[in-house]
Structure formats: C-alpha cells, structure tokens
C-alpha cells in the first residue's frame, strides 16, 4: 500500500488533488464526497520519507545526519521547510461556555472550584 501512495504522489507531482471516494476496507463501506488529503499526504514523496525517518529516529537530528549523510544545519533547514508547508493544528481543548460550565456544576460533574477556574 505504501508503494501505491508513493506512486500517486509521483504522478501528481505536487499538484493539488481531491479524493472523491473513500472505502473502509474492513466493512466494505464506501463514502463518496470531496475530501482533501491530510497535510502530510500533500508534501512530496521525498519529504514524506524524510518525515518518516525523523519519526523513526525519535526526532534525533544527530541520527538524521547519519541516515542521510547531511549536516545538522541541513537537517534543521529541511525540517523548517517541511514545517512551513504544514498547517498548525489546534491542540487546546475548546473553551466551554459559562452555561455549559454551570450545567456541569448543577449535575455534580465538577466542583465549584473547577467551575470558577474554567470561567476565569
């Protein structure tokens, strides 16, 4: 399957593509709509390999130097270039509205101290 993905990336040569059908292999269910590719799938195959190697190297730039035979600044520059192509993903949980917080308090799901902290 990885080879198929790399072939698709080579065929598109970085041009934007839109997926119109997705099939869940386990259930056989297909969904037809318009789907954007995940951000990592939109970078070049070469950059995808670099990112996978970085993850396999547990984020060690020294290990990346050895794997690719390149200098520390080159690894850093390449990672920065790839990072610039990827959107920043929001990781903070959404803020609860005061009415939601009060409902949680009324149902005994949180303490008064928790409610005060969440509303601050």
N, C-alpha and C positions, 0 to 999 in steps of 0.2 A: 504494500500500500504506500510506503514512503517513496518508493521509486515513482509511482504514479503521480504523487504530489509534486515531486521534483520535475517531472516531465511537464506537468501543467504549468508550473512556474516558468520553465524554459520557453514553452510555447507562447505564453502571454507576454514575455519579455518586459515585465513590469507594468504593462498596460492595465488599467483598472478593469476588473471583470465582475460580473454579477451572477451569483448562483441562483438558479430558478427552481431547483428541485433537490430535496434532501430526503434520503431514505434511512430509516433506523434499521440496521441490519438485523438485529435480534428479533424485532417484531414484524419486519417487512412493511411497516407503515411508511408511506411517502407523503411528504408535505410539499406542495407547490406554492411558491410565493417568490418574492425577491429578497435575497439575503446578501448582505455584504460579507466579504471574507473577514475572518478575525484579523486584527492588525499584524500579528506575526506572520500570517499567511500572505500578506501583501508585500512583504520585503523580498528581495531577490533570494534565489536558492542559495547562493553563496553566503549571504548574510544569515540565512536561516541555519546553515551549517555552523557558522561562527557562533551564533547564539546558543545552539545546542551544545557545542563544545565548551562554551563558557559555563553553562549549567553543569555539564558533566565534570568540569574542573572545579566545581563548587565555588565558582566566582574568583578563582585564583588567577590573577594576571600573570604571575610567575609561571604557572602551568601553561597558560595560553602562549607565553613566549616560547616555551619548549615545544609545544604541539605544532605551532605554525612557523617557528623559526623567525620570529619578528621581535622587535624591541618593545620595551614597556610603553614608550610614548605612542608607538604604532597601535598597540592593543587598545590603549586608552582612547586614541583618536577614532579608531574604528567603532568602538563601543559607543562613543559620543555621537558619531554619525548615525548609527543604527537607532540609538535612543531618540534622536531628533525626528526620526520617521514614525515613531510610535506615540500615540496619544497617552496622556497621563490618565490613569484610571483612578476614579474616586474610591478611596478605601474607608473613609469615615462613615459610620452608620448614619442614616438620615435622622435629622433632628425631629423629635416628637413635638407635636403641638401641645399647648397647655391643656386643651380639653382631653387629649389622649392621656396625658400625664395624670390629670385629675381622675379620669376613669380608672386608670391602673391603681391609683391610691384608694379609690372608693371600693374596688374589688379586692383590696388587700394584696395586690400583686407587688407593690412596692411600699416602702416605708415613707413617712413624712419627710425624713431627711433626704431620701432618694428623690422625692418629688421636688423638694427645694433645690437640690443640686441640679436636676435636669432642667428646671425652669430658669436657672441663673444664666 
